[in-house]
């Protein structure tokens, strides 16, 4: 044991996208208390305007199910605090829907760094990342907006007479290869939209989850999607391609062959 008087090692880490089910929480809380002799443990949650706490997760769940103002609501937060009576070793974990944070402090630096590394590894295996994914979602949304705006201007915004005449002339000149052009344009637009939509659904499947009453489904991100979300992954690009084909066909009928 490496103990230095009058000082403590204090470590803090913040993670996003942690997916924690009941068994994960139980294992993490047991791990956090290891190395703390006769720990004073407090596991708590806030439901409405009331804070509930107990010494074990099972007992806390039982109390909340009976006494919560709105029983049956999904858990949105959970925290653990474990420490020695003299405060020589202390661990706190705070979990909400978006992020998970832990603090490890102790006069024994070896123990503190060891506990921090173990918790870090545990959370990383459950999807934890150190950067907030909200910016990635905004980028995908911008891509989708760009393609929709591009399609709007291309098909619906009025143009000058000269521009329209030029487009009609070029359209007629390309009639012999129209099926190739239409197919290529449809493929590129579908690929672009799918490239933005699929990552959004993937991030949804890998989003942070806190399930105190159940387990997190195993497998890759595809298996975590609901049936409707899986249909969207496959159906959205197909629907877009069909819509583009219909628009191209309609333009061909209007402009004449």
VOBA-1610 file (N, C-alpha, C; in pm, whole numbers, padded with zeros to 5 digits, always signed):
BEGIN
Unk+00085-00120+00000Unk+00000+00000+00000Unk+00088+00125+00000Unk+00063+00218-00094Unk+00139+00342-00103Unk+00054+00454-00047Unk+00081+00493+00076Unk+00001+00595+00142Unk+00091+00713+00175Unk+00049+00831+00132Unk+00123+00953+00162Unk+00036+01040+00250Unk+00086+01079+00368Unk+00003+01158+00460Unk-00029+01296+00403Unk-00146+01347+00442Unk-00190+01482+00408Unk-00213+01506+00259Unk-00236+01399+00181Unk-00271+01418+00042Unk-00349+01298-00010Unk-00426+01320-00115Unk-00506+01215-00177Unk-00493+01221-00328Unk-00504+01104-00391Unk-00516+01097-00537Unk-00664+01108-00572Unk-00697+01201-00660Unk-00838+01225-00696Unk-00852+01214-00847Unk-00924+01113-00896Unk-00940+01086-01038Unk-01086+01098-01078Unk-01110+01161-01193Unk-01247+01181-01241Unk-01250+01156-01391Unk-01355+01084-01438Unk-01372+01059-01580Unk-01521+01068-01615Unk-01547+01117-01737Unk-01684+01131-01787Unk-01696+01054-01917Unk-01804+00976-01930Unk-01827+00895-02049Unk-01968+00921-02103Unk-01983+00893-02233Unk-02113+00905-02299Unk-02147+00771-02365Unk-02276+00753-02395Unk-02327+00634-02466Unk-02312+00504-02387Unk-02302+00509-02257Unk-02293+00386-02179Unk-02427+00313-02183Unk-02421+00183-02207Unk-02541+00100-02210Unk-02533+00005-02091Unk-02614+00035-01990Unk-02605-00038-01863Unk-02740-00099-01826Unk-02742-00232-01816Unk-02860-00304-01770Unk-02844-00341-01624Unk-02941-00416-01574Unk-02943-00450-01430Unk-02817-00526-01389Unk-02780-00629-01464Unk-02662-00708-01429Unk-02535-00624-01438Unk-02527-00536-01539Unk-02410-00449-01552Unk-02396-00358-01431Unk-02507-00302-01386Unk-02504-00212-01271Unk-02460-00286-01144Unk-02516-00405-01125Unk-02479-00483-01007Unk-02329-00512-01006Unk-02276-00556-01120Unk-02134-00589-01129Unk-02046-00466-01111Unk-02086-00354-01169Unk-02005-00233-01157Unk-02003-00182-01014Unk-02115-00188-00944Unk-02120-00141-00807Unk-02036-00229-00714Unk-02040-00360-00738Unk-01956-00450-00658Unk-01808-00421-00684Unk-01773-00401-00812Unk-01635-00371-00848Unk-01589-00240-00782Unk-01676-00140-00783Unk-01639-00009-00727Unk-01607-00016-00578Unk-01671-00108-00509Unk-01652-00119-00364Unk-01533-00206-00326Unk-01474-00276-00422Unk-01361-00363-00390Unk-01242-00282-00341Unk-01179-00330-00238Unk-01065-00259-00179Unk-01104-00162-00071Unk-01234-00145-00049Unk-01281-00057+00058Unk-01332-00146+00172Unk-01260-00148+00281Unk-01297-00235+00393Unk-01421-00179+00463Unk-01519-00269+00485Unk-01645-00232+00550Unk-01700-00101+00494Unk-01727-00096+00361Unk-01766+00030+00300Unk-01903+00080+00345Unk-01913+00208+00356Unk-02042+00274+00378Unk-02099+00302+00239Unk-02202+00225+00199Unk-02254+00230+00062Unk-02390+00300+00060Unk-02406+00391-00036Unk-02534+00459-00055Unk-02565+00462-00204Unk-02670+00389-00245Unk-02716+00388-00384Unk-02847+00465-00388Unk-02855+00565-00475Unk-02972+00653-00472Unk-03021+00689-00611Unk-03144+00740-00615Unk-03204+00790-00739Unk-03304+00898-00703Unk-03331+00986-00799Unk-03431+01091-00779Unk-03549+01061-00871Unk-03667+01050-00812Unk-03790+01027-00887Unk-03885+01141-00855Unk-03916+01221-00957Unk-03996+01340-00931Unk-03918+01437-00847Unk-03968+01470-00731Unk-03897+01560-00639Unk-03848+01487-00515Unk-03845+01354-00522Unk-03805+01274-00406Unk-03679+01195-00435Unk-03585+01198-00342Unk-03464+01115-00353Unk-03482+00990-00266Unk-03457+00875-00328Unk-03462+00747-00257Unk-03320+00692-00250Unk-03288+00624-00142Unk-03157+00560-00132Unk-03163+00435-00046Unk-03066+00348-00067Unk-03053+00226+00010Unk-02910+00176-00004Unk-02878+00066+00065Unk-02741+00016+00062Unk-02717-00083-00051Unk-02825-00133-00113Unk-02812-00225-00227Unk-02906-00181-00337Unk-02873-00218-00460Unk-02956-00181-00573Unk-03091-00253-00568Unk-03090-00381-00529Unk-03215-00456-00522Unk-03312-00393-00424Unk-03261-00352-00306Unk-03347-00289-00206Unk-03397-00153-00255Unk-03312-00080-00326Unk-03355+00049-00378Unk-03467+00033-00480Unk-03452-00063-00569Unk-03554-00088-00671Unk-03687-00123-00604Unk-03682-00207-00503Unk-03804-00247-00433Unk-03874-00127-00369Unk-03796-00037-00310Unk-03854+00081-00245Unk-03916+00174-00347Unk-03844+00198-00458Unk-03894+00291-00560Unk-04022+00238-00624Unk-04029+00108-00649Unk-04148+00050-00710Unk-04272+00068-00624Unk-04252+00074-00493Unk-04366+00087-00402Unk-04398+00232-00370Unk-04296+00314-00350Unk-04316+00448-00296Unk-04304+00561-00397Unk-04257+00535-00518Unk-04242+00643-00616Unk-04376+00705-00649Unk-04376+00835-00674Unk-04501+00905-00704Unk-04564+00853-00832Unk-04481+00817-00930Unk-04530+00762-01056Unk-04458+00631-01085Unk-04493+00524-01014Unk-04425+00397-01035Unk-04441+00347-01177Unk-04338+00280-01226Unk-04342+00227-01362Unk-04269+00314-01461Unk-04236+00440-01423Unk-04161+00527-01512Unk-04019+00472-01531Unk-03960+00501-01646Unk-03825+00457-01671Unk-03728+00533-01580Unk-03622+00464-01541Unk-03521+00526-01455Unk-03438+00622-01540Unk-03420+00742-01490Unk-03342+00842-01562Unk-03212+00878-01493Unk-03192+00828-01371Unk-03069+00860-01300Unk-03043+00758-01190Unk-02917+00744-01156Unk-02877+00650-01052Unk-02738+00691-01006Unk-02711+00675-00877Unk-02579+00711-00827Unk-02535+00616-00716Unk-02406+00602-00704Unk-02345+00519-00599Unk-02239+00601-00527Unk-02235+00587-00397Unk-02126+00645-00318Unk-02082+00540-00217Unk-01953+00508-00221Unk-01897+00409-00129Unk-01768+00466-00071Unk-01751+00455+00060Unk-01632+00512+00123Unk-01605+00442+00256Unk-01483+00458+00300Unk-01448+00410+00433Unk-01498+00510+00537Unk-01506+00466+00659Unk-01558+00555+00764Unk-01471+00679+00782Unk-01341+00663+00758Unk-01250+00777+00774Unk-01226+00854+00646Unk-01285+00808+00533Unk-01270+00878+00406Unk-01138+00853+00336Unk-01061+00748+00380Unk-00932+00721+00315Unk-00951+00673+00170Unk-01061+00607+00143Unk-01093+00561+00008Unk-01238+00595-00022Unk-01258+00648-00141Unk-01392+00694-00175Unk-01417+00676-00324Unk-01536+00624-00360Unk-01576+00607-00499Unk-01718+00661-00514Unk-01740+00741-00617Unk-01876+00785-00649Unk-01900+00767-00799Unk-02019+00721-00833Unk-02059+00701-00972Unk-02194+00768-00991Unk-02205+00851-01093Unk-02330+00921-01124Unk-02370+00887-01267Unk-02492+00838-01283Unk-02539+00793-01414Unk-02670+00864-01446Unk-02679+00916-01569Unk-02807+00964-01619Unk-02823+00914-01762Unk-02923+00962-01833Unk-02952+00910-01966Unk-02838+00937-02064Unk-02773+01050-02052Unk-02672+01090-02150Unk-02529+01054-02111Unk-02497+01053-01983Unk-02357+01039-01945Unk-02342+00962-01815Unk-02219+00912-01797Unk-02181+00842-01675Unk-02049+00901-01627Unk-02045+00937-01502Unk-01925+00998-01445Unk-01885+00922-01319Unk-01755+00901-01302Unk-01709+00842-01176Unk-01591+00920-01120Unk-01583+00921-00987Unk-01473+00983-00914Unk-01414+00878-00820Unk-01285+00865-00824Unk-01213+00774-00733Unk-01108+00857-00660Unk-01109+00850-00529Unk-01010+00924-00452Unk-00963+00839-00335Unk-00838+00857-00297Unk-00784+00782-00185Unk-00641+00821-00155Unk-00601+00798-00034Unk-00463+00825+00005Unk-00368+00719-00052Unk-00424+00606-00095Unk-00346+00500-00160Unk-00355+00520-00312Unk-00248+00574-00372Unk-00251+00607-00515Unk-00263+00483-00601Unk-00199+00373-00562Unk-00206+00250-00641Unk-00350+00201-00650Unk-00419+00201-00540Unk-00559+00157-00539Unk-00645+00251-00624Unk-00625+00381-00610Unk-00706+00478-00683Unk-00690+00462-00834Unk-00565+00453-00881Unk-00543+00437-01024Unk-00594+00300-01074Unk-00579+00199-00992Unk-00627+00067-01029Unk-00778+00063-01044Unk-00850+00123-00948Unk-00996+00126-00956Unk-01043+00209-01075Unk-00976+00320-01100Unk-01013+00403-01214Unk-00996+00327-01345Unk-00886+00254-01359Unk-00861+00177-01482Unk-00964+00066-01499Unk-01003+00000-01391Unk-01100-00108-01399Unk-01237-00055-01440Unk-01279+00055-01380Unk-01408+00114-01416Unk-01407+00166-01560Unk-01296+00224-01600Unk-01280+00271-01738Unk-01297+00156-01836Unk-01229+00046-01811Unk-01237-00070-01899Unk-01378-00130-01901Unk-01441-00136-01785Unk-01576-00192-01774Unk-01675-00111-01858Unk-01669+00021-01847Unk-01763+00106-01920Unk-01734+00108-02069Unk-01606+00104-02105Unk-01570+00104-02247Unk-01627-00018-02318Unk-01629-00133-02251Unk-01685-00254-02309Unk-01837-00245-02323Unk-01896-00144-02263Unk-02041-00125-02271Unk-02076+00002-02346Unk-01993+00031-02446Unk-02023+00138-02541Unk-01974+00276-02504Unk-01906+00291-02390Unk-01868+00424-02344Unk-01767+00490-02438Unk-01789+00619-02463Unk-01694+00702-02538Unk-01670+00830-02459Unk-01559+00896-02486Unk-01524+01014-02408Unk-01571+01144-02472Unk-01622+01136-02596Unk-01672+01256-02664Unk-01823+01244-02684Unk-01893+01353-02660Unk-02037+01352-02677Unk-02073+01329-02823Unk-02167+01235-02852Unk-02205+01205-02991Unk-02305+01304-03050Unk-02343+01407-02977Unk-02448+01497-03027Unk-02403+01571-03152Unk-02271+01597-03164Unk-02223+01668-03282Unk-02232+01581-03407Unk-02207+01450-03392Unk-02220+01359-03506Unk-02364+01356-03556Unk-02459+01358-03464Unk-02600+01358-03504Unk-02634+01486-03580Unk-02577+01598-03538Unk-02604+01724-03608Unk-02546+01722-03748Unk-02428+01661-03766Unk-02368+01651-03898Unk-02456+01569-03991Unk-02506+01454-03942Unk-02594+01370-04023Unk-02722+01444-04060Unk-02775+01520-03965Unk-02896+01597-03993Unk-02871+01703-04100Unk-02754+01763-04099Unk-02719+01860-04200Unk-02711+01796-04338Unk-02655+01672-04344Unk-02646+01601-04471Unk-02785+01572-04527Unk-02875+01523-04440Unk-03012+01494-04485Unk-03080+01621-04533Unk-03064+01730-04458Unk-03125+01857-04497Unk-03070+01906-04631Unk-02938+01886-04651Unk-02876+01928-04775Unk-02937+01856-04895Unk-02951+01724-04886Unk-03006+01647-04998Unk-03152+01682-05023Unk-03229+01703-04916Unk-03369+01740-04934Unk-03380+01879-04996Unk-03296+01972-04952Unk-03298+02107-05008Unk-03254+02106-05153Unk-03153+02024-05184Unk-03105+02013-05321Unk-03216+01961-05413Unk-03286+01856-05367Unk-03396+01802-05446Unk-03508+01902-05464Unk-03535+01980-05359Unk-03641+02081-05368Unk-03608+02185-05475Unk-03487+02239-05472Unk-03449+02340-05569Unk-03444+02283-05711Unk-03403+02158-05721Unk-03388+02097-05853Unk-03523+02076-05920Unk-03622+02033-05840Unk-03750+01994-05900Unk-03859+02099-05891Unk-03853+02189-05793Unk-03969+02273-05767Unk-03946+02424-05781Unk-03823+02468-05764Unk-03800+02613-05770Unk-03805+02660-05915Unk-03878+02768-05939Unk-03891+02822-06076Unk-03758+02879-06123Unk-03731+02861-06251Unk-03609+02914-06310Unk-03647+03008-06423Unk-03549+03083-06472Unk-03572+03174-06582Unk-03603+03098-06710Unk-03662+03170-06807Unk-03702+03104-06932Unk-03584+03046-07005Unk-03472+03121-07008Unk-03353+03071-07078Unk-03300+02945-07013Unk-03301+02943-06879Unk-03251+02826-06806Unk-03337+02704-06834Unk-03468+02723-06834Unk-03559+02612-06861Unk-03539+02560-07003Unk-03528+02651-07099Unk-03508+02610-07239Unk-03379+02532-07255Unk-03275+02578-07186Unk-03146+02508-07195Unk-03156+02369-07136Unk-03227+02358-07023Unk-03244+02226-06959Unk-03323+02133-07050Unk-03428+02187-07116Unk-03508+02104-07205Unk-03424+02056-07323Unk-03342+02147-07379Unk-03256+02109-07491Unk-03159+01998-07453Unk-03095+02014-07336Unk-03000+01913-07292Unk-03071+01781-07259Unk-03193+01793-07209Unk-03269+01673-07177Unk-03297+01592-07303Unk-03339+01661-07409Unk-03367+01592-07535Unk-03240+01534-07596Unk-03127+01605-07582Unk-03003+01555-07637Unk-02957+01428-07566Unk-02998+01414-07440Unk-02955+01296-07362Unk-03058+01184-07362Unk-03159+01192-07450Unk-03266+01093-07447Unk-03216+00950-07472Unk-03117+00937-07560Unk-03069+00803-07592Unk-03006+00735-07471Unk-02948+00815-07383Unk-02883+00758-07263Unk-02960+00793-07136Unk-03091+00827-07149Unk-03166+00875-07034Unk-03174+00771-06922Unk-03189+00646-06958Unk-03202+00544-06852Unk-03073+00532-06773Unk-02960+00554-06838Unk-02833+00550-06766Unk-02821+00670-06673Unk-02854+00789-06726Unk-02846+00911-06644Unk-02941+00903-06526Unk-03065+00863-06554Unk-03164+00854-06446Unk-03122+00754-06339Unk-03073+00641-06384Unk-03030+00538-06289Unk-02914+00588-06204Unk-02818+00655-06270Unk-02702+00706-06198Unk-02742+00812-06097Unk-02828+00906-06138Unk-02872+01011-06047Unk-02950+00952-05929Unk-03039+00858-05961Unk-03116+00794-05854Unk-03026+00721-05757Unk-02927+00651-05811Unk-02834+00576-05725Unk-02754+00669-05636Unk-02702+00779-05694Unk-02619+00872-05617Unk-02699+00942-05507Unk-02821+00983-05538Unk-02903+01051-05437Unk-02946+00954-05327Unk-02977+00830-05367Unk-03014+00730-05268Unk-02896+00696-05178Unk-02779+00683-05241Unk-02658+00653-05163Unk-02627+00765-05066Unk-02644+00890-05110Unk-02616+01003-05022Unk-02709+01008-04903Unk-02840+00991-04929Unk-02937+00995-04819Unk-02921+00875-04726Unk-02898+00757-04784Unk-02878+00638-04700Unk-02753+00654-04615Unk-02649+00717-04674Unk-02525+00738-04599Unk-02543+00830-04481Unk-02648+00913-04483Unk-02677+01000-04369Unk-02776+00938-04273Unk-02876+00865-04327Unk-02982+00810-04242Unk-02934+00687-04164Unk-02862+00596-04231Unk-02818+00473-04164Unk-02730+00503-04042Unk-02631+00595-04052Unk-02554+00627-03931Unk-02638+00683-03819Unk-02745+00759-03853Unk-02833+00811-03749Unk-02903+00697-03676Unk-02951+00597-03751Unk-03016+00482-03688Unk-02915+00399-03609Unk-02793+00390-03661Unk-02689+00317-03589Unk-02659+00383-03456Unk-02650+00516-03455Unk-02625+00586-03329Unk-02741+00569-03233Unk-02862+00562-03290Unk-02978+00540-03201Unk-02969+00403-03134Unk-02927+00302-03210Unk-02915+00168-03154Unk-02806+00161-03048Unk-02702+00243-03064Unk-02590+00241-02971Unk-02598+00355-02869Unk-02715+00418-02858Unk-02729+00531-02768Unk-02717+00486-02622Unk-02694+00582-02535Unk-02686+00553-02392Unk-02819+00497-02342Unk-02810+00396-02258Unk-02930+00336-02200Unk-02905+00304-02052Unk-03007+00327-01972Unk-03004+00292-01831Unk-03127+00208-01802Unk-03106+00077-01785Unk-03216-00015-01760Unk-03195-00083-01626Unk-03260-00031-01525Unk-03246-00086-01391Unk-03330-00212-01374Unk-03437-00225-01452Unk-03529-00338-01436Unk-03510-00448-01539Unk-03416-00432-01632Unk-03398-00532-01737Unk-03254-00530-01786Unk-03227-00615-01886Unk-03092-00625-01940Unk-03084-00555-02076Unk-02963-00522-02117Unk-02939-00463-02249Unk-02925-00577-02350Unk-02997-00574-02464Unk-02982-00680-02565Unk-02838-00689-02613Unk-02793-00812-02636Unk-02657-00833-02684Unk-02650-00824-02835Unk-02531-00849-02890Unk-02513-00845-03035Unk-02476-00707-03085Unk-02461-00694-03217Unk-02424-00569-03279Unk-02538-00469-03281Unk-02510-00350-03340Unk-02609-00242-03339Unk-02736-00282-03413Unk-02726-00365-03517Unk-02844-00405-03593Unk-02944-00478-03506Unk-02896-00564-03415Unk-02984-00645-03331Unk-03049-00561-03221Unk-02997-00440-03195Unk-03056-00355-03093Unk-03166-00265-03149Unk-03181-00263-03282Unk-03287-00183-03342Unk-03422-00253-03325Unk-03527-00174-03315Unk-03661-00231-03313Unk-03697-00276-03455Unk-03808-00351-03467Unk-03850-00399-03598Unk-03877-00283-03692Unk-03944-00179-03644Unk-03974-00063-03728Unk-03848+00008-03773Unk-03747+00014-03686Unk-03622+00079-03722Unk-03545-00003-03826Unk-03552-00135-03816Unk-03487-00219-03918Unk-03554-00201-04053Unk-03687-00192-04052Unk-03759-00170-04177Unk-03718-00037-04239Unk-03697+00064-04152Unk-03657+00195-04201Unk-03519+00191-04267Unk-03427+00116-04206Unk-03291+00106-04262Unk-03296+00052-04404Unk-03380-00050-04427Unk-03389-00113-04559Unk-03484-00037-04650Unk-03596+00008-04594Unk-03702+00065-04676Unk-03681+00208-04720Unk-03615+00289-04637Unk-03600+00430-04672Unk-03522+00449-04802Unk-03403+00387-04819Unk-03334+00406-04947Unk-03415+00355-05066Unk-03486+00243-05049Unk-03568+00189-05159Unk-03680+00286-05193Unk-03743+00342-05091Unk-03852+00437-05115Unk-03801+00563-05184Unk-03684+00607-05144Unk-03625+00726-05207Unk-03597+00699-05354Unk-03539+00582-05382Unk-03508+00546-05520Unk-03635+00538-05604Unk-03742+00481-05548Unk-03868+00472-05620Unk-03927+00611-05646Unk-03915+00700-05547Unk-03967+00835-05564Unk-03890+00910-05672Unk-03758+00896-05670Unk-03677+00962-05772Unk-03711+00908-05909Unk-03729+00775-05920Unk-03767+00715-06047Unk-03899+00768-06098Unk-03995+00785-06005Unk-04126+00836-06045Unk-04116+00981-06094Unk-04033+01060-06024Unk-04016+01199-06065Unk-03951+01208-06202Unk-03846+01127-06224Unk-03778+01125-06354Unk-03874+01083-06464Unk-03955+00983-06435Unk-04052+00936-06533Unk-04154+01043-06565Unk-04197+01114-06459Unk-04293+01222-06479Unk-04237+01335-06562Unk-04111+01371-06536Unk-04048+01476-06615Unk-04036+01434-06762Unk-04005+01306-06780Unk-03992+01256-06917Unk-04125+01265-06992Unk-04235+01234-06922Unk-04366+01242-06985Unk-04404+01386-07017Unk-04368+01478-06925Unk-04405+01618-06944Unk-04327+01681-07058Unk-04195+01654-07060Unk-04110+01715-07161Unk-04121+01646-07296Unk-04168+01522-07295Unk-04183+01449-07420Unk-04058+01377-07459Unk-04078+01267-07532Unk-03964+01187-07576Unk-03933+01220-07722
//
